[in-house]
């Protein structure tokens, strides 16, 4: 079942929903969709998907009804449509912020008891790896899949922790994740988050030597800007994180690797507001 909240582009969502329904019921066609939502031509739906036509407020709710969205999913879908179709930056920011808030209601949040998840970087990496890697209990092989590699004992400890926290589960002889997206909550300790962030930054430092340039993307930028512009750029980074999540979700190719994305902006000088 597709998760509406994994998307920020409503056109990609509609395309994926169509593909999913089509695989389940062969009669689910563009013409069927158009008949249900009151569109005269099947070509109109094609144009929606390829960005040549927009949808009206009336169609927003007809599509939501067709695909069985809940109230919150419908509200999120409405925001996605207006975010895509709005031209004014202020309106786009308004709908983007609403999407961020609504997404928080749909994402699995770690509780205070689950702080241990962030105790080692490889706990997070292994859980992400299990999304596509067929792990069957061979800890030696699993340990060597990570870069840098870890010990079999560490891999086993991570699997046991993920099972205990209900972040993965056993499915026959294999292991699968229980939720697609995980985020921290206000119960997650700052010390646990900062511990993980420091580990991620250390991995970035060593990645310069561990990987060829073709396998990594590391760049820096030093700017002099106002506090207001810093906040605006930070908001853009938050927006990009949503985009990256969507791109990962809608990747047409099978996953091959786990990547670490670090987003950092910090001061290099004290603040100066002019002579007093």
PASEBA-1860 file (N, C-alpha, C; in nm, 3 decimals):
! residues 276
1> XXXXXXXX> 0.085/-0.119/0.000/0.000/0.000/0.000/0.088/0.125/0.000 ~ 0.063/0.216/-0.095/0.141/0.338/-0.103/0.110/0.430/0.013 ~ 0.213/0.501/0.059/0.196/0.598/0.165/0.192/0.737/0.102 ~ 0.076/0.802/0.108/0.058/0.934/0.048/0.163/1.032/0.100 ~ 0.199/1.019/0.226/0.288/1.115/0.291/0.434/1.099/0.250 ~ 0.464/0.997/0.171/0.599/0.981/0.119/0.623/1.069/-0.003 ~ 0.520/1.139/-0.049/0.529/1.216/-0.173/0.520/1.367/-0.148 ~ 0.583/1.442/-0.236/0.562/1.588/-0.239/0.516/1.633/-0.377
9> XXXXXXXX> 0.514/1.544/-0.475/0.468/1.575/-0.610/0.342/1.494/-0.635 ~ 0.227/1.561/-0.648/0.101/1.490/-0.660/0.091/1.414/-0.792 ~ 0.162/1.459/-0.894/0.157/1.391/-1.024/0.225/1.254/-1.015 ~ 0.338/1.249/-0.946/0.406/1.120/-0.927/0.319/1.028/-0.842 ~ 0.253/1.084/-0.740/0.164/1.004/-0.656/0.051/0.944/-0.740 ~ -0.015/1.026/-0.822/-0.125/0.976/-0.905/-0.076/0.867/-1.001 ~ 0.042/0.886/-1.058/0.098/0.786/-1.149/0.124/0.654/-1.075 ~ 0.183/0.663/-0.956/0.211/0.541/-0.879/0.083/0.473/-0.833
17> XXXXXXXX> -0.016/0.552/-0.794/-0.145/0.494/-0.754/-0.210/0.422/-0.871 ~ -0.201/0.484/-0.987/-0.257/0.419/-1.107/-0.186/0.285/-1.133 ~ -0.053/0.287/-1.129/0.022/0.164/-1.156/-0.012/0.055/-1.055 ~ -0.028/0.094/-0.929/-0.061/-0.004/-0.825/-0.200/-0.064/-0.849 ~ -0.300/0.022/-0.874/-0.436/-0.028/-0.898/-0.443/-0.112/-1.026 ~ -0.368/-0.069/-1.128/-0.367/-0.143/-1.255/-0.311/-0.284/-1.236 ~ -0.210/-0.297/-1.151/-0.151/-0.429/-1.125/-0.246/-0.519/-1.048 ~ -0.339/-0.457/-0.975/-0.434/-0.534/-0.895/-0.563/-0.565/-0.971
25> XXXXXXXX> -0.596/-0.476/-1.067/-0.722/-0.490/-1.142/-0.699/-0.439/-1.283 ~ -0.699/-0.530/-1.380/-0.662/-0.495/-1.517/-0.756/-0.391/-1.579 ~ -0.882/-0.386/-1.533/-0.980/-0.292/-1.590/-0.961/-0.149/-1.542 ~ -0.869/-0.130/-1.449/-0.844/0.005/-1.397/-0.760/0.081/-1.500 ~ -0.824/0.163/-1.580/-0.758/0.232/-1.692/-0.772/0.383/-1.678 ~ -0.703/0.456/-1.765/-0.717/0.601/-1.768/-0.863/0.639/-1.794 ~ -0.928/0.566/-1.884/-1.068/0.595/-1.916/-1.157/0.572/-1.794 ~ -1.128/0.465/-1.719/-1.206/0.437/-1.598/-1.192/0.551/-1.499
33> XXXXXXXX> -1.068/0.598/-1.479/-1.042/0.710/-1.387/-1.121/0.833/-1.430 ~ -1.114/0.865/-1.559/-1.182/0.985/-1.609/-1.333/0.976/-1.591 ~ -1.389/0.858/-1.613/-1.534/0.840/-1.591/-1.571/0.863/-1.446 ~ -1.485/0.816/-1.355/-1.514/0.826/-1.212/-1.504/0.969/-1.160 ~ -1.410/1.047/-1.213/-1.391/1.183/-1.162/-1.455/1.289/-1.250 ~ -1.518/1.246/-1.360/-1.591/1.341/-1.443/-1.508/1.415/-1.546 ~ -1.402/1.350/-1.597/-1.319/1.409/-1.702/-1.364/1.348/-1.835 ~ -1.382/1.432/-1.935/-1.437/1.385/-2.062/-1.338/1.300/-2.141
41> XXXXXXXX> -1.208/1.335/-2.136/-1.110/1.269/-2.220/-1.001/1.202/-2.137 ~ -0.966/1.078/-2.176/-0.858/1.007/-2.107/-0.725/1.079/-2.127 ~ -0.714/1.153/-2.238/-0.592/1.228/-2.264/-0.569/1.338/-2.163 ~ -0.676/1.385/-2.100/-0.663/1.490/-1.999/-0.585/1.438/-1.879 ~ -0.613/1.313/-1.840/-0.541/1.254/-1.727/-0.393/1.236/-1.762 ~ -0.366/1.198/-1.885/-0.228/1.186/-1.931/-0.156/1.320/-1.918 ~ -0.225/1.426/-1.957/-0.165/1.560/-1.950/-0.143/1.605/-1.806 ~ -0.228/1.559/-1.714/-0.207/1.589/-1.572/-0.077/1.525/-1.525
49> XXXXXXXX> -0.059/1.400/-1.561/0.060/1.327/-1.516/0.189/1.385/-1.573 ~ 0.185/1.432/-1.697/0.308/1.485/-1.758/0.326/1.635/-1.737 ~ 0.238/1.695/-1.655/0.255/1.835/-1.618/0.200/1.936/-1.715 ~ 0.127/1.892/-1.816/0.073/1.985/-1.915/-0.061/2.046/-1.871 ~ -0.131/1.980/-1.780/-0.258/2.032/-1.730/-0.259/2.023/-1.577 ~ -0.329/2.116/-1.514/-0.346/2.115/-1.370/-0.483/2.060/-1.333 ~ -0.506/2.039/-1.204/-0.637/1.992/-1.161/-0.702/2.098/-1.072 ~ -0.834/2.101/-1.076/-0.912/2.200/-1.001/-0.936/2.152/-0.859
57> XXXXXXXX> -0.987/2.243/-0.775/-1.020/2.206/-0.638/-1.124/2.094/-0.636 ~ -1.218/2.099/-0.730/-1.321/1.995/-0.737/-1.259/1.859/-0.766 ~ -1.163/1.857/-0.859/-1.098/1.731/-0.894/-1.012/1.677/-0.781 ~ -0.957/1.766/-0.699/-0.877/1.721/-0.585/-0.957/1.624/-0.500 ~ -1.080/1.661/-0.469/-1.162/1.578/-0.381/-1.218/1.456/-0.454 ~ -1.237/1.467/-0.585/-1.282/1.350/-0.660/-1.173/1.245/-0.669 ~ -1.048/1.289/-0.690/-0.936/1.195/-0.690/-0.918/1.133/-0.552 ~ -0.932/1.214/-0.448/-0.918/1.162/-0.311/-1.024/1.055/-0.283
65> XXXXXXXX> -1.146/1.079/-0.330/-1.253/0.980/-0.311/-1.225/0.854/-0.392 ~ -1.179/0.871/-0.517/-1.150/0.756/-0.602/-1.047/0.663/-0.539 ~ -0.941/0.722/-0.481/-0.834/0.640/-0.426/-0.851/0.612/-0.276 ~ -0.964/0.653/-0.221/-0.995/0.617/-0.082/-0.908/0.684/0.022 ~ -0.872/0.810/-0.001/-0.790/0.881/0.096/-0.868/0.907/0.225 ~ -0.796/0.905/0.337/-0.855/0.947/0.464/-0.866/1.099/0.466 ~ -0.925/1.154/0.573/-0.939/1.299/0.582/-0.802/1.367/0.580 ~ -0.708/1.314/0.661/-0.575/1.375/0.667/-0.502/1.356/0.535
73> XXXXXXXX> -0.515/1.240/0.471/-0.452/1.218/0.341/-0.508/1.313/0.236 ~ -0.639/1.338/0.242/-0.701/1.432/0.149/-0.648/1.573/0.170 ~ -0.633/1.612/0.296/-0.579/1.744/0.327/-0.436/1.756/0.275 ~ -0.357/1.650/0.292/-0.219/1.652/0.243/-0.215/1.658/0.091 ~ -0.302/1.580/0.026/-0.310/1.581/-0.120/-0.348/1.720/-0.171 ~ -0.441/1.785/-0.104/-0.482/1.921/-0.139/-0.362/2.016/-0.131 ~ -0.283/2.001/-0.026/-0.164/2.086/-0.010/-0.062/2.059/-0.121 ~ -0.044/1.932/-0.156/0.050/1.897/-0.262/0.012/1.963/-0.394
81> XXXXXXXX> -0.119/1.958/-0.426/-0.166/2.015/-0.552/-0.142/2.166/-0.554 ~ -0.179/2.234/-0.445/-0.162/2.378/-0.441/-0.015/2.419/-0.433 ~ 0.066/2.337/-0.368/0.210/2.364/-0.364/0.268/2.358/-0.504 ~ 0.226/2.260/-0.582/0.277/2.244/-0.718/0.226/2.353/-0.811 ~ 0.100/2.391/-0.795/0.036/2.479/-0.892/0.043/2.627/-0.856 ~ 0.085/2.659/-0.734/0.097/2.799/-0.695/0.223/2.860/-0.754 ~ 0.214/2.983/-0.795/0.328/3.054/-0.854/0.396/3.147/-0.753 ~ 0.318/3.200/-0.657/0.373/3.294/-0.560/0.456/3.222/-0.455
89> XXXXXXXX> 0.579/3.266/-0.429/0.666/3.200/-0.330/0.603/3.190/-0.192 ~ 0.530/3.293/-0.148/0.469/3.291/-0.015/0.364/3.181/-0.005 ~ 0.286/3.164/-0.110/0.184/3.059/-0.108/0.248/2.921/-0.112 ~ 0.352/2.907/-0.192/0.421/2.778/-0.198/0.480/2.743/-0.061 ~ 0.537/2.841/0.006/0.591/2.819/0.140/0.480/2.781/0.237 ~ 0.365/2.846/0.225/0.251/2.816/0.313/0.210/2.670/0.299 ~ 0.195/2.623/0.174/0.151/2.485/0.153/0.263/2.386/0.187 ~ 0.388/2.426/0.163/0.499/2.339/0.201/0.503/2.318/0.351
97> XXXXXXXX> 0.485/2.425/0.427/0.487/2.415/0.574/0.373/2.328/0.624 ~ 0.255/2.341/0.561/0.142/2.257/0.600/0.171/2.110/0.572 ~ 0.237/2.083/0.461/0.274/1.945/0.428/0.369/1.887/0.531 ~ 0.464/1.968/0.575/0.559/1.921/0.676/0.486/1.883/0.804 ~ 0.392/1.967/0.846/0.316/1.940/0.968/0.232/1.813/0.952 ~ 0.165/1.800/0.839/0.080/1.683/0.816/0.161/1.555/0.806 ~ 0.281/1.564/0.748/0.365/1.445/0.738/0.404/1.394/0.875 ~ 0.423/1.484/0.970/0.465/1.444/1.104/0.361/1.355/1.170
105> XXXXXXXX> 0.235/1.368/1.131/0.130/1.285/1.189/0.132/1.143/1.133 ~ 0.207/1.122/1.022/0.204/0.992/0.955/0.332/0.912/0.971 ~ 0.434/0.973/1.031/0.566/0.909/1.038/0.586/0.843/1.174 ~ 0.646/0.726/1.171/0.673/0.653/1.294/0.775/0.729/1.378 ~ 0.736/0.771/1.498/0.824/0.849/1.583/0.889/0.760/1.689 ~ 1.017/0.780/1.709/1.089/0.705/1.810/1.058/0.760/1.948 ~ 1.033/0.671/2.043/1.003/0.713/2.179/1.131/0.723/2.259 ~ 1.115/0.768/2.384/1.232/0.783/2.470/1.303/0.650/2.491
113> XXXXXXXX> 1.226/0.539/2.495/1.285/0.407/2.518/1.366/0.360/2.397 ~ 1.347/0.428/2.283/1.414/0.383/2.161/1.537/0.466/2.127 ~ 1.588/0.541/2.224/1.707/0.622/2.201/1.827/0.537/2.158 ~ 1.824/0.411/2.199/1.936/0.322/2.169/1.954/0.303/2.018 ~ 1.848/0.330/1.941/1.855/0.320/1.795/1.969/0.406/1.740 ~ 1.992/0.522/1.802/2.094/0.614/1.755/2.230/0.593/1.822 ~ 2.242/0.486/1.899/2.367/0.465/1.973/2.483/0.431/1.880 ~ 2.454/0.372/1.763/2.557/0.340/1.664/2.504/0.371/1.525
121> XXXXXXXX> 2.590/0.423/1.439/2.547/0.458/1.303/2.498/0.337/1.226 ~ 2.555/0.220/1.257/2.521/0.103/1.176/2.382/0.047/1.210 ~ 2.323/0.084/1.325/2.185/0.044/1.351/2.093/0.103/1.244 ~ 2.113/0.231/1.217/2.033/0.302/1.116/2.062/0.249/0.977 ~ 2.191/0.228/0.947/2.230/0.181/0.814/2.174/0.042/0.784 ~ 2.179/-0.046/0.883/2.131/-0.183/0.863/1.980/-0.185/0.841 ~ 1.908/-0.103/0.917/1.763/-0.098/0.896/1.730/-0.049/0.755 ~ 1.805/0.050/0.708/1.782/0.101/0.573/1.819/-0.005/0.469
129> XXXXXXXX> 1.927/-0.079/0.495/1.973/-0.183/0.404/1.869/-0.293/0.388 ~ 1.800/-0.327/0.497/1.703/-0.436/0.494/1.582/-0.401/0.408 ~ 1.566/-0.273/0.374/1.459/-0.235/0.282/1.470/-0.308/0.149 ~ 1.594/-0.340/0.108/1.611/-0.405/-0.023/1.705/-0.524/-0.022 ~ 1.786/-0.539/0.083/1.884/-0.647/0.087/1.822/-0.772/0.150 ~ 1.834/-0.888/0.085/1.771/-1.011/0.137/1.852/-1.074/0.251 ~ 1.838/-1.018/0.369/1.912/-1.070/0.485/1.839/-1.191/0.543 ~ 1.912/-1.302/0.556/1.852/-1.427/0.604/1.914/-1.479/0.732
137> XXXXXXXX> 1.990/-1.393/0.802/2.048/-1.436/0.927/2.198/-1.457/0.923 ~ 2.261/-1.435/0.808/2.406/-1.450/0.797/2.472/-1.318/0.838 ~ 2.515/-1.311/0.964/2.569/-1.186/1.018/2.706/-1.151/0.961 ~ 2.783/-1.251/0.925/2.915/-1.225/0.866/2.899/-1.149/0.733 ~ 2.809/-1.197/0.650/2.787/-1.133/0.520/2.725/-0.995/0.539 ~ 2.630/-0.984/0.632/2.565/-0.855/0.658/2.668/-0.751/0.704 ~ 2.758/-0.793/0.793/2.860/-0.701/0.846/2.949/-0.647/0.736 ~ 2.979/-0.731/0.636/3.067/-0.690/0.528/2.996/-0.604/0.423
145> XXXXXXXX> 2.863/-0.601/0.429/2.788/-0.516/0.336/2.802/-0.369/0.372 ~ 2.836/-0.340/0.497/2.846/-0.200/0.539/2.982/-0.142/0.502 ~ 2.985/-0.011/0.483/3.110/0.058/0.450/3.122/0.182/0.539 ~ 3.213/0.178/0.637/3.310/0.071/0.665/3.243/-0.051/0.725 ~ 3.304/-0.166/0.705/3.247/-0.290/0.755/3.254/-0.295/0.907 ~ 3.166/-0.375/0.966/3.163/-0.393/1.111/3.183/-0.542/1.140 ~ 3.181/-0.581/1.266/3.199/-0.722/1.300/3.064/-0.793/1.294 ~ 3.069/-0.924/1.285/2.947/-1.004/1.285/2.870/-0.986/1.416
153> XXXXXXXX> 2.944/-0.973/1.525/2.881/-0.953/1.656/2.806/-0.820/1.659 ~ 2.864/-0.717/1.600/2.797/-0.587/1.595/2.672/-0.594/1.507 ~ 2.681/-0.666/1.396/2.565/-0.681/1.308/2.453/-0.755/1.379 ~ 2.487/-0.860/1.454/2.387/-0.935/1.528/2.323/-0.850/1.636 ~ 2.404/-0.772/1.705/2.352/-0.682/1.808/2.255/-0.581/1.749 ~ 2.286/-0.529/1.631/2.199/-0.432/1.565/2.066/-0.495/1.527 ~ 2.069/-0.615/1.472/1.947/-0.686/1.433/1.860/-0.713/1.556 ~ 1.922/-0.758/1.664/1.847/-0.786/1.786/1.781/-0.659/1.841
161> XXXXXXXX> 1.854/-0.546/1.832/1.798/-0.419/1.879/1.681/-0.377/1.791 ~ 1.696/-0.387/1.659/1.589/-0.347/1.567/1.464/-0.433/1.586 ~ 1.484/-0.560/1.615/1.370/-0.648/1.644/1.302/-0.606/1.774 ~ 1.383/-0.578/1.875/1.328/-0.539/2.005/1.248/-0.409/1.996 ~ 1.297/-0.317/1.913/1.230/-0.187/1.898/1.116/-0.192/1.797 ~ 1.092/-0.310/1.740/0.986/-0.327/1.640/1.010/-0.241/1.516 ~ 1.136/-0.221/1.480/1.170/-0.146/1.360/1.192/-0.239/1.240 ~ 1.213/-0.368/1.268/1.212/-0.472/1.166/1.137/-0.591/1.224
169> XXXXXXXX> 1.103/-0.686/1.137/1.038/-0.808/1.183/1.082/-0.926/1.096 ~ 1.061/-1.045/1.149/1.095/-1.167/1.076/0.978/-1.201/0.983 ~ 1.008/-1.233/0.860/0.907/-1.273/0.763/0.954/-1.402/0.698 ~ 0.916/-1.514/0.758/0.969/-1.641/0.714/1.115/-1.651/0.751 ~ 1.200/-1.676/0.652/1.345/-1.685/0.677/1.413/-1.550/0.661 ~ 1.338/-1.451/0.615/1.397/-1.320/0.587/1.353/-1.217/0.691 ~ 1.414/-1.098/0.682/1.380/-0.986/0.770/1.331/-0.870/0.684 ~ 1.229/-0.800/0.732/1.174/-0.684/0.659/1.152/-0.570/0.757
177> XXXXXXXX> 1.147/-0.447/0.704/1.122/-0.331/0.789/0.974/-0.322/0.821 ~ 0.941/-0.260/0.935/0.801/-0.248/0.976/0.740/-0.114/0.937 ~ 0.820/-0.010/0.920/0.773/0.121/0.878/0.874/0.178/0.781 ~ 0.823/0.249/0.678/0.914/0.302/0.576/0.996/0.419/0.626 ~ 0.935/0.508/0.705/1.003/0.631/0.746/1.006/0.642/0.897 ~ 1.121/0.677/0.953/1.139/0.694/1.096/1.189/0.834/1.123 ~ 1.137/0.897/1.227/1.187/1.028/1.265/1.196/1.034/1.417 ~ 1.271/1.131/1.467/1.279/1.151/1.610/1.153/1.220/1.659
185> XXXXXXXX> 1.125/1.208/1.788/1.012/1.279/1.849/1.067/1.367/1.960 ~ 0.978/1.442/2.026/1.023/1.528/2.135/1.064/1.446/2.258 ~ 1.042/1.312/2.250/1.086/1.225/2.359/1.227/1.171/2.335 ~ 1.275/1.186/2.213/1.410/1.140/2.183/1.511/1.238/2.241 ~ 1.606/1.187/2.318/1.698/1.277/2.386/1.791/1.345/2.286 ~ 1.824/1.472/2.317/1.916/1.546/2.232/2.053/1.482/2.230 ~ 2.093/1.425/2.342/2.225/1.362/2.348/2.232/1.244/2.251 ~ 2.123/1.167/2.239/2.120/1.055/2.145/2.127/1.105/2.001
193> XXXXXXXX> 2.052/1.211/1.970/2.053/1.267/1.836/2.191/1.323/1.802 ~ 2.248/1.398/1.896/2.380/1.457/1.871/2.488/1.351/1.857 ~ 2.475/1.242/1.932/2.571/1.132/1.920/2.567/1.076/1.778 ~ 2.448/1.055/1.726/2.436/1.002/1.590/2.485/1.102/1.486 ~ 2.453/1.229/1.505/2.497/1.331/1.410/2.649/1.341/1.405 ~ 2.713/1.332/1.522/2.860/1.336/1.524/2.918/1.214/1.452 ~ 2.855/1.098/1.469/2.903/0.977/1.401/2.887/0.992/1.250 ~ 2.774/1.052/1.208/2.751/1.072/1.065/2.854/1.168/1.005
201> XXXXXXXX> 2.890/1.272/1.080/2.990/1.366/1.031/3.129/1.303/1.025 ~ 3.158/1.213/1.118/3.286/1.141/1.115/3.292/1.052/0.992 ~ 3.182/0.985/0.961/3.177/0.902/0.842/3.201/0.985/0.716 ~ 3.147/1.107/0.716/3.167/1.196/0.600/3.313/1.232/0.584 ~ 3.381/1.257/0.697/3.524/1.290/0.691/3.604/1.177/0.627 ~ 3.580/1.055/0.672/3.658/0.942/0.621/3.615/0.899/0.482 ~ 3.491/0.938/0.442/3.443/0.900/0.308/3.527/0.960/0.197 ~ 3.592/1.073/0.225/3.677/1.138/0.124/3.787/1.043/0.078
209> XXXXXXXX> 3.844/0.967/0.172/3.948/0.871/0.138/3.892/0.734/0.101 ~ 3.778/0.697/0.158/3.727/0.561/0.140/3.659/0.538/0.006 ~ 3.610/0.645/-0.058/3.535/0.628/-0.182/3.591/0.715/-0.294 ~ 3.583/0.664/-0.416/3.619/0.744/-0.533/3.518/0.858/-0.549 ~ 3.557/0.963/-0.618/3.470/1.078/-0.637/3.341/1.041/-0.708 ~ 3.346/0.937/-0.793/3.226/0.895/-0.865/3.122/0.835/-0.772 ~ 3.164/0.791/-0.653/3.073/0.726/-0.559/3.028/0.817/-0.445 ~ 3.071/0.941/-0.444/3.034/1.033/-0.338/3.016/1.173/-0.394
217> XXXXXXXX> 2.952/1.258/-0.319/2.934/1.398/-0.358/2.956/1.483/-0.234 ~ 3.074/1.538/-0.220/3.109/1.618/-0.103/3.153/1.755/-0.151 ~ 3.085/1.858/-0.106/3.119/1.994/-0.147/3.095/2.089/-0.031 ~ 3.154/2.206/-0.037/3.139/2.305/0.068/3.112/2.442/0.006 ~ 3.053/2.529/0.084/3.021/2.664/0.039/3.030/2.758/0.159 ~ 3.107/2.865/0.146/3.121/2.963/0.254/3.063/3.095/0.206 ~ 2.964/3.148/0.279/2.892/3.269/0.237/2.882/3.369/0.351 ~ 2.875/3.498/0.317/2.839/3.599/0.417/2.696/3.642/0.387
225> XXXXXXXX> 2.606/3.622/0.483/2.463/3.649/0.463/2.402/3.701/0.593 ~ 2.279/3.751/0.582/2.205/3.799/0.699/2.139/3.681/0.771 ~ 2.094/3.705/0.894/2.023/3.601/0.969/1.895/3.561/0.896 ~ 1.827/3.659/0.836/1.703/3.630/0.764/1.730/3.538/0.644 ~ 1.840/3.563/0.574/1.873/3.480/0.458/1.918/3.342/0.502 ~ 1.987/3.332/0.614/2.023/3.202/0.671/1.897/3.119/0.697 ~ 1.795/3.182/0.755/1.670/3.112/0.783/1.601/3.069/0.654 ~ 1.606/3.155/0.552/1.544/3.121/0.424/1.614/3.003/0.358
233> XXXXXXXX> 1.747/3.002/0.364/1.824/2.890/0.306/1.797/2.762/0.384 ~ 1.786/2.772/0.515/1.756/2.655/0.598/1.621/2.595/0.560 ~ 1.523/2.681/0.532/1.392/2.633/0.489/1.401/2.561/0.355 ~ 1.487/2.612/0.266/1.507/2.546/0.137/1.567/2.408/0.155 ~ 1.660/2.395/0.252/1.719/2.264/0.280/1.614/2.166/0.331 ~ 1.524/2.215/0.417/1.416/2.131/0.467/1.327/2.086/0.351 ~ 1.300/2.177/0.260/1.221/2.145/0.142/1.291/2.039/0.057 ~ 1.422/2.053/0.043/1.496/1.956/-0.037/1.494/1.817/0.029
241> XXXXXXXX> 1.498/1.813/0.161/1.492/1.683/0.229/1.364/1.610/0.192 ~ 1.251/1.682/0.186/1.125/1.622/0.143/1.136/1.571/0.000 ~ 1.200/1.652/-0.085/1.218/1.613/-0.224/1.303/1.487/-0.235 ~ 1.410/1.481/-0.156/1.497/1.363/-0.158/1.422/1.238/-0.113 ~ 1.338/1.253/-0.010/1.257/1.140/0.036/1.165/1.091/-0.075 ~ 1.104/1.186/-0.145/1.014/1.151/-0.255/1.089/1.083/-0.369 ~ 1.208/1.135/-0.402/1.286/1.075/-0.510/1.328/0.933/-0.475 ~ 1.361/0.910/-0.348/1.396/0.774/-0.305/1.275/0.682/-0.316
249> XXXXXXXX> 1.160/0.735/-0.275/1.037/0.656/-0.279/0.998/0.620/-0.421 ~ 1.014/0.714/-0.515/0.968/0.695/-0.652/1.079/0.647/-0.746 ~ 1.191/0.604/-0.691/1.303/0.556/-0.773/1.255/0.442/-0.863 ~ 1.262/0.457/-0.996/1.212/0.352/-1.085/1.303/0.228/-1.089 ~ 1.424/0.243/-1.039/1.518/0.131/-1.040/1.527/0.069/-0.900 ~ 1.561/-0.060/-0.892/1.578/-0.124/-0.761/1.691/-0.059/-0.682 ~ 1.676/-0.047/-0.552/1.781/0.011/-0.468/1.906/-0.077/-0.474 ~ 2.022/-0.011/-0.471/2.149/-0.083/-0.480/2.241/-0.055/-0.362
257> XXXXXXXX> 2.218/0.057/-0.294/2.313/0.101/-0.192/2.243/0.192/-0.093 ~ 2.294/0.200/0.029/2.248/0.297/0.128/2.344/0.415/0.127 ~ 2.291/0.535/0.118/2.372/0.657/0.119/2.339/0.740/0.243 ~ 2.439/0.811/0.291/2.419/0.903/0.403/2.416/1.046/0.351 ~ 2.310/1.120/0.383/2.299/1.261/0.347/2.316/1.343/0.476 ~ 2.413/1.431/0.478/2.432/1.522/0.591/2.400/1.664/0.547 ~ 2.320/1.735/0.625/2.287/1.873/0.594/2.337/1.961/0.709 ~ 2.431/2.049/0.680/2.493/2.128/0.785/2.510/2.273/0.741
265> XXXXXXXX> 2.465/2.365/0.823/2.497/2.507/0.806/2.531/2.559/0.945 ~ 2.647/2.621/0.961/2.685/2.671/1.093/2.772/2.795/1.077 ~ 2.776/2.880/1.179/2.855/3.005/1.169/3.005/2.979/1.175 ~ 3.080/3.062/1.105/3.226/3.063/1.115/3.277/3.187/1.187 ~ 3.187/3.284/1.211/3.225/3.408/1.281/3.114/3.446/1.379 ~ 3.143/3.541/1.463/3.042/3.599/1.548/2.956/3.695/1.466 ~ 2.839/3.728/1.518/2.745/3.815/1.446/2.787/3.962/1.460 ~ 2.787/4.034/1.349/2.822/4.177/1.350/2.709/4.256/1.286
273> XXXX> 2.651/4.350/1.358/2.538/4.429/1.310/2.575/4.576/1.285 ~ 2.701/4.602/1.267/2.745/4.738/1.241/2.794/4.807/1.367 ~ 2.863/4.917/1.350/2.917/4.990/1.464/2.807/5.051/1.548 ~ 2.826/5.047/1.679/2.729/5.108/1.771/2.759/5.256/1.788
END
